[in-house]
Amino acid sequence: MLSVLRNGGGTFLAFVPPDTKIPPGQLVRLNTPAGAKLKGRLFLVPIRPTVALVPLDTVTLVATRIEDFGPRLAITLVGTPAPHLTVVFDVRL
């Protein structure tokens, strides 16, 4: 599952384990017990949006469109304040 996390270090595309129970649209504050358990289980990729996607020190699930172009994978966040924010991964073997 994909989410967006924002803390003092920046904004991140956060890959969340599939067994995580976060309802869509719900913010999880990182300074709560649920947030503390979640922080150690995330894979973070830094992103630089032009607007704040979530409040500081929170994480939330986001809707995405994922396109596979062979050696390139594009993940576009949809329904966020930054329209068409796309993160591209290039695979090099």
N, C-alpha and C positions, 0 to 999 in steps of 0.2 A: 504494500500500500504506500502511496505517496502522500507526503504532508509538507507543510512549510513551517519552519522553525525560525524564530527571531530572538536573538539574545544580544548581550553586549558585544559579542564578537562579530555580529553581522546577521545576514539572512541566509538561510540554507534550504535547499531541497532535501528533505529528510525521508529516507527509505525506512518504513516502519515494518516490523515483523508482522506477518499475517494474523497471528493470534492476539494482537493488540485490540482492545475493545475501546475504540474511540468513535462515538457516533459522528456521522458527517455533519460538518458545520459547527461542532462543539470545540471551543478553545480549551486546551489543557494548559494550566499555568505550571511553569517549570518549578516553582517553589512550593508546590503541593506534594503530598506523598505519591500521588499518581504520576506527576511530572518527574519526580526523582527516580521512580522505577523505570520510566520510559527513556530518560536521557541516556542511560548506558546501553540501550538496545538499538540506537539509531545509527544509520550510516548517513553522514552529512556531506553534501556537495554545496560549496559556497556559490551563491548567485548574487547578482547586483541589480535588483529591480529599481525602477525609477520612482516608485511609491512604496509606502509601507503596506505589505500584504497582510500582516497580522500584528497585533500589539506586541510590545517588547516583553520578552520572557514567556512566550506562549508557543504552542504548536497546535496545528489543526490539519485535518485531512483536506486535500484539495482534489477537485476533478481534473483529469488530464486527458489529452489526446496524444497517443504514442504512435509514431510512424517509424517503420523500419526501412532504411534505405541501404541494406547490405552492411557495409562497414560503418555506417552512420545511423545513430538512433536519435530521433528528435522527440523531446517531451515538451508539450505545450500545456501550460496551465490555463484552464478555462474557468470563467466565473470569478475572477479575481479583480482587484482594483487596477492591476497592470494588464491590460488586454494583450493577449497573444504573447505573453512572456514564454520564450522557448529556451530550453536547455538542450544543447546538442552534445552527444558523446560520439567521438571518433574511435573506432576500434583499430588498434594497430597490433598485429601479431608478429 
